[in-house]
Amino acid sequence: MGNLTVAKVRAAKHSGRTRFHERISDGGTLFLQVTPTGAKCWVQVVQVRGRRHTVGLGGYPLTSLQEARDAAYENRRAARRGIPPAKRGGRKPGQPGQPTFEEAAAEVLATLAPTWKAGGKSEAQWKSSLAAYAHPIIGHMRVGEITSADVVAVLKPIWTSKRETARRVKHRIAKVLDWAVVHGHRTDNPCQAVEAALPRTGARPGHHRALPYGQVAQAVAAVRASNAWAGTQLAFQFMVMTAARSGEVRLATWAEVDMDAGVWTVPGERMKMGREHRVPLSARCMEILGEARCLAGQVAPLPCGDLVFPSIRGRELSDSTISKLLRELGVNAVPHGFRSSFRDWGAEQTDFPSEVLEAALAHSVRNAVEAAYARTDHFARRRALMDAWAAYLSG
């Protein structure tokens, strides 16, 4: 008999003394692995011909204590005959040299890297979410061994408490296992059936917190009156005035700005839709750029090039800088929410048609037939629109 009991397994918790998973021994080669999120799975560590093998035996409670002990016993018998656990049941197509989930995830990340925008958060979010939730449970498992129950073991602890995070983790696990299917390591993707084993949440899609458009001018005034670094204040004002995304503004360079024509051209690699976007600049935007020019001599030498809105150290503004400032000022909105405020203002306070408003936000045309013919960016009308928005905010 091992050290664990059904009651001990059920009550087992992470101690909180480390950011990584902890293992509770059953007295031999079998361990109950507990992650910081509370997820539990069975792991066995066996020696075969002097080589150490770590194999996952499934998540708890879908795999019981007795089932884990039975599987561990069979693996020990095979190990005495010199057969590694992963090969005990015979080889599957493509199994020789089969990568672990963590190794496959690294391959997928390398494949996706060229498609991500410079300065974006996609790569960091992929790595951190898989490291926090997936790798502790299935990271060591061969991609051909992972079952729907293993994926459920990853998702269940966060399915209701961190709904959006769980959805993204599921999507990323599915991408890795799709890669495994394409490369012949398995014939199916177990993510397709997992939601049937997870509780219904009834959650509705969330929206970015935004202010009513009548309160935007007040928020701009609060930022201008704050003690924040002048470059941060100017970046926020420019973001609101142009209805641009935070990342597009934070990484803007002087090479993208035509001061004579009053146009800011954002290159396609920094745009969400991957297409170049021209932004007409109002008189207030031109004033903001003039103030930004005056700041150039007040910062350290620019290691990040000719940024329009560098930090006080001459580097890119952090993606959290503006968000933090808004929280400190008690502004109940996130940076992206000001695009929503602009859109509501345009719909309710102007006569500009929706296609002009959508073009100002660099949104794509949803209907494929319309998209084939709608090739104008409505630039002239958008200049009038942005002038009207600046006039509205100036009171």
C-alpha distance (Angstrom), angle and dihedral (degrees) to the residues before:
residue distance angle dihedral
M1 . . .
G2 3.79 . .
N3 3.78 130.7 .
L4 3.80 95.0 -102.7
T5 3.79 128.2 81.7
V6 3.78 130.2 -168.7
A7 3.81 89.5 -104.3
K8 3.81 93.1 49.4
V9 3.80 91.7 49.7
R10 3.80 91.5 49.3
A11 3.82 92.1 49.0
A12 3.81 97.3 42.0
K13 3.81 114.3 124.3
H14 3.79 137.5 176.8
S15 3.81 110.6 -98.0
G16 3.81 94.0 -138.6
R17 3.82 91.7 -132.2
T18 3.81 92.4 115.0
R19 3.79 138.9 31.0
F20 3.80 90.1 -131.3
H21 3.78 133.7 73.7
E22 3.80 121.6 -79.7
R23 3.79 127.5 -144.0
I24 3.79 126.7 -143.0
S25 3.82 113.2 -159.2
D26 3.78 123.5 -130.8
G27 3.81 87.6 -156.4
G28 3.80 99.8 -90.9
T29 3.78 135.5 32.9
L30 3.81 94.6 -35.1
F31 3.81 122.9 92.4
L32 3.78 136.0 179.8
Q33 3.81 105.6 -136.2
V34 3.81 117.0 -152.9
T35 3.83 122.1 -168.9
P36 3.83 126.5 -151.4
T37 3.82 87.4 -103.8
G38 3.82 91.5 57.7
A39 3.82 96.9 -106.9
K40 3.81 114.2 144.4
C41 3.77 131.8 -156.5
W42 3.80 139.2 162.6
V43 3.81 120.3 -106.8
Q44 3.78 129.1 -178.9
V45 3.80 126.2 -161.6
V46 3.82 115.3 -162.0
Q47 3.81 136.2 168.0
V48 3.81 117.8 -130.6
R49 3.80 117.3 -177.7
G50 3.78 90.7 -23.9
R51 3.78 94.6 -49.1
R52 3.80 122.6 114.6
H53 3.81 117.0 -130.0
T54 3.82 126.1 -169.7
V55 3.79 114.6 -163.5
G56 3.80 131.3 178.6
L57 3.80 116.8 -130.1
G58 3.81 98.3 -170.4
G59 3.75 139.4 -81.1
Y60 3.77 127.7 -66.8
P61 3.05 131.7 -87.6
L62 3.82 92.0 18.7
T63 3.80 87.1 58.5
S64 3.80 110.0 45.8
L65 3.79 127.3 -146.1
Q66 3.81 92.0 -104.0
E67 3.81 92.9 48.1
A68 3.81 90.2 50.5
R69 3.83 90.7 49.8
D70 3.81 91.3 49.5
A71 3.81 92.0 50.7
A72 3.82 91.1 46.0
Y73 3.80 90.7 51.0
E74 3.81 91.8 53.0
N75 3.81 90.2 48.4
R76 3.82 91.3 51.8
R77 3.81 90.6 51.0
A78 3.79 90.1 50.8
A79 3.81 91.4 46.2
R80 3.82 90.6 56.5
R81 3.81 87.1 58.3
G82 3.81 90.0 50.8
I83 3.81 95.1 -106.3
P84 3.84 116.1 136.3
P85 3.83 113.4 -130.0
A86 3.80 94.9 -115.1
K87 3.82 90.6 58.4
R88 3.77 99.6 41.0
G89 3.78 94.7 100.3
G90 3.78 96.0 46.0
R91 3.77 129.1 -90.3
K92 3.76 122.8 -66.9
P93 3.81 123.5 -148.4
G94 3.77 109.7 -71.5
Q95 3.82 94.2 7.0
P96 3.83 100.2 123.2
G97 3.79 105.6 98.7
Q98 3.78 90.2 6.2
P99 3.83 110.8 172.1
T100 3.76 126.3 -126.9
F101 3.80 118.6 -112.5
E102 3.81 90.3 -102.8
E103 3.81 91.5 52.1
A104 3.81 91.3 47.3
A105 3.82 90.4 49.2
A106 3.81 89.1 55.0
E107 3.83 89.2 53.1
V108 3.81 91.3 50.4
L109 3.81 91.3 48.7
A110 3.80 90.5 51.9
T111 3.82 89.8 50.1
L112 3.80 93.8 49.7
A113 3.81 96.9 42.2
P114 3.86 96.1 87.7
T115 3.83 90.4 54.7
W116 3.81 95.6 55.8
K117 3.79 122.0 94.8
A118 3.79 119.7 -109.4
G119 3.78 110.3 -97.7
G120 3.81 92.4 13.9
K121 3.80 126.5 136.5
S122 3.81 100.2 -131.2
E123 3.80 98.3 100.6
A124 3.81 94.1 45.5
Q125 3.81 91.8 47.5
W126 3.81 92.4 49.5
K127 3.80 92.3 49.9
S128 3.80 96.7 44.3
S129 3.81 96.2 45.8
L130 3.81 94.6 47.8
A131 3.81 91.6 43.9
A132 3.80 91.9 50.2
Y133 3.81 100.5 43.2
A134 3.82 114.5 10.2
H135 3.81 108.0 34.8
P136 3.83 96.7 55.0
I137 3.81 89.7 58.6
I138 3.82 108.1 27.3
G139 3.82 103.7 8.6
H140 3.82 93.5 98.8
M141 3.83 94.1 44.6
R142 3.79 122.6 99.7
V143 3.79 109.4 -109.6
G144 3.82 90.6 -120.9
E145 3.82 91.7 57.5
I146 3.80 98.7 54.4
T147 3.80 114.4 110.0
S148 3.79 134.4 -170.9
A149 3.82 87.7 -100.8
D150 3.81 90.1 58.5
V151 3.81 91.4 51.4
V152 3.82 89.9 48.4
A153 3.82 88.6 52.5
V154 3.81 88.2 57.8
L155 3.80 96.2 46.2
K156 3.79 105.5 35.3
P157 3.84 97.9 75.7
I158 3.83 91.2 56.0
W159 3.80 101.9 27.4
T160 3.81 95.7 102.1
S161 3.80 102.5 19.5
K162 3.83 97.5 47.9
R163 3.78 102.0 23.3
E164 3.81 98.9 165.6
T165 3.81 93.1 43.9
A166 3.80 90.3 49.6
R167 3.80 91.2 50.6
R168 3.79 91.6 52.3
V169 3.81 93.6 45.8
K170 3.82 89.7 51.1
H171 3.81 90.4 50.5
R172 3.81 91.7 49.9
I173 3.79 93.9 47.2
A174 3.81 88.4 49.9
K175 3.82 90.8 52.4
V176 3.81 91.3 52.5
L177 3.81 92.4 48.4
D178 3.82 90.9 46.1
W179 3.81 85.7 57.0
A180 3.82 88.2 51.9
V181 3.82 91.0 52.6
V182 3.80 92.6 49.4
H183 3.81 91.0 50.2
G184 3.79 93.6 50.4
H185 3.80 97.7 -109.7
R186 3.80 93.3 121.5
T187 3.80 139.3 1.6
D188 3.82 101.5 -133.3
N189 3.78 142.7 30.5
P190 3.83 111.3 -120.0
C191 3.83 92.0 -159.7
Q192 3.79 90.7 77.4
A193 3.81 94.3 77.1
V194 3.80 104.2 32.7
E195 3.81 99.0 97.8
A196 3.80 89.9 66.5
A197 3.81 87.5 66.3
L198 3.80 95.2 45.7
P199 3.81 127.3 81.0
R200 3.78 119.7 -97.4
T201 3.80 109.2 -109.4
G202 3.79 102.4 -172.4
A203 3.78 86.4 -148.6
R204 3.77 118.3 163.4
P205 3.81 122.1 -143.7
G206 3.79 111.1 -88.2
H207 3.79 125.3 -130.6
H208 3.78 131.6 -145.5
R209 3.80 110.9 -94.7
A210 3.80 107.6 -104.1
L211 3.79 137.5 176.0
P212 3.79 124.7 -122.4
Y213 3.80 104.1 -99.0
G214 3.81 89.9 -114.4
Q215 3.82 89.2 67.2
V216 3.81 98.4 48.0
A217 3.82 95.2 87.9
Q218 3.81 89.0 52.8
A219 3.83 90.4 52.3
V220 3.81 90.7 50.0
A221 3.80 90.2 50.5
A222 3.82 90.9 49.6
V223 3.81 91.2 53.1
R224 3.81 92.2 47.8
A225 3.81 90.3 51.2
S226 3.81 93.9 47.9
N227 3.80 127.9 99.9
A228 3.81 92.1 -118.0
W229 3.80 121.0 130.3
A230 3.81 108.1 -78.9
G231 3.80 91.4 -123.2
T232 3.81 90.4 58.0
Q233 3.80 91.4 49.0
L234 3.80 91.7 50.3
A235 3.80 93.0 46.5
F236 3.81 90.7 52.7
Q237 3.81 92.9 48.6
F238 3.79 91.9 47.3
M239 3.82 90.3 49.1
V240 3.81 91.8 52.5
M241 3.81 94.7 43.5
T242 3.82 93.4 50.1
A243 3.85 96.1 37.2
A244 3.81 86.2 -132.5
R245 3.78 129.3 149.9
S246 3.78 117.8 -94.5
G247 3.82 94.1 -116.3
E248 3.80 92.3 51.5
V249 3.82 90.4 55.1
R250 3.81 98.3 40.6
L251 3.81 91.9 54.1
A252 3.82 96.9 39.9
T253 3.81 114.7 131.1
W254 3.78 131.2 -159.1
A255 3.80 89.5 -116.4
E256 3.82 87.9 68.1
V257 3.82 93.8 54.5
D258 3.81 123.5 84.5
M259 3.80 102.2 -164.1
D260 3.80 93.1 -176.3
A261 3.80 94.5 53.8
G262 3.80 95.3 34.0
V263 3.81 93.6 -125.8
W264 3.79 132.9 133.2
T265 3.81 113.0 -160.6
V266 3.81 114.1 -160.7
P267 3.83 111.1 -158.2
G268 3.79 118.4 -122.2
E269 3.80 94.7 -113.9
R270 3.82 89.7 65.7
M271 3.81 95.8 45.2
K272 3.80 123.2 91.7
M273 3.80 92.3 -130.6
G274 3.82 92.7 44.0
R275 3.81 93.9 -119.8
E276 3.80 128.9 117.5
H277 3.79 111.8 -102.1
R278 3.82 126.1 -156.6
V279 3.79 115.9 -152.3
P280 3.84 119.6 -162.5
L281 3.79 109.6 -138.5
S282 3.80 120.9 -137.2
A283 3.79 122.6 -144.4
R284 3.82 89.6 -97.9
C285 3.82 90.7 52.9
M286 3.80 89.2 52.8
E287 3.82 89.3 51.8
I288 3.81 90.1 51.3
L289 3.80 90.6 51.6
G290 3.81 89.9 49.8
E291 3.81 89.8 53.6
A292 3.81 89.6 47.9
R293 3.82 89.8 54.5
C294 3.78 89.6 55.4
L295 3.81 90.4 54.7
A296 3.81 92.7 58.5
G297 3.80 93.0 90.5
Q298 3.80 93.7 48.6
V299 3.79 98.2 64.1
A300 3.77 133.6 70.5
P301 3.84 118.2 -91.5
L302 3.77 106.8 -66.4
P303 3.81 110.9 -106.1
C304 3.82 89.4 176.6
G305 3.81 97.4 56.3
D306 3.80 127.4 -113.0
L307 3.80 99.1 -18.8
V308 3.80 114.9 174.8
F309 3.81 93.2 -146.8
P310 3.81 108.6 27.8
S311 3.78 124.1 171.2
I312 3.79 118.6 -104.5
R313 3.83 86.9 -92.2
G314 3.78 91.9 54.5
R315 3.80 95.2 -107.0
E316 3.79 133.7 114.0
L317 3.78 114.2 -67.7
S318 3.79 110.4 -108.3
D319 3.79 116.8 -109.0
S320 3.81 87.7 -121.6
T321 3.81 97.3 51.0
I322 3.81 97.2 86.8
S323 3.81 92.9 38.5
K324 3.81 90.4 53.0
L325 3.80 91.7 48.9
L326 3.82 91.9 52.2
R327 3.80 91.2 50.2
E328 3.79 91.8 49.9
L329 3.80 90.7 51.0
G330 3.80 92.7 48.6
V331 3.82 93.5 -116.0
N332 3.80 105.8 155.9
A333 3.79 96.9 -143.2
V334 3.78 141.7 79.8
P335 3.82 122.2 -129.2
H336 3.81 93.4 -102.8
G337 3.80 90.0 52.6
F338 3.81 92.1 71.7
R339 3.80 88.6 69.7
S340 3.79 87.2 60.3
S341 3.82 90.8 48.8
F342 3.81 89.3 52.4
R343 3.81 91.9 48.9
D344 3.81 92.8 50.5
W345 3.81 91.1 48.4
G346 3.78 91.3 50.3
A347 3.80 92.7 50.2
E348 3.80 96.7 45.3
Q349 3.80 105.0 31.2
T350 3.82 105.2 34.6
D351 3.78 140.1 49.4
F352 3.79 95.0 -131.6
P353 3.83 111.3 128.3
S354 3.80 120.2 -114.1
E355 3.80 93.6 -108.3
V356 3.82 89.8 61.4
L357 3.81 91.7 47.9
E358 3.79 91.4 48.3
A359 3.79 91.5 47.8
A360 3.81 89.3 53.0
L361 3.81 88.2 56.5
A362 3.84 91.3 46.2
H363 3.79 90.7 -120.7
S364 3.78 118.7 159.6
V365 3.79 124.1 -118.4
R366 3.80 105.1 -101.6
N367 3.79 99.0 -153.6
A368 3.82 110.0 77.8
V369 3.80 93.0 -148.0
E370 3.80 92.3 50.3
A371 3.80 90.1 46.7
A372 3.80 91.0 56.4
Y373 3.83 90.8 59.4
A374 3.82 103.4 28.0
R375 3.79 98.8 85.0
T376 3.80 100.3 142.2
D377 3.79 120.6 95.8
H378 3.86 92.2 -152.3
F379 3.78 88.2 -126.8
A380 3.82 98.5 163.7
R381 3.79 93.2 49.5
R382 3.80 90.8 43.8
R383 3.81 89.7 56.9
A384 3.79 89.3 56.5
L385 3.81 89.1 45.8
M386 3.81 94.3 52.6
D387 3.82 91.2 46.0
A388 3.80 88.5 53.7
W389 3.83 91.2 48.7
A390 3.81 91.3 51.4
A391 3.81 90.6 48.0
Y392 3.80 90.6 50.2
L393 3.80 92.6 51.5
S394 3.81 91.8 47.7
G395 3.81 89.3 58.5
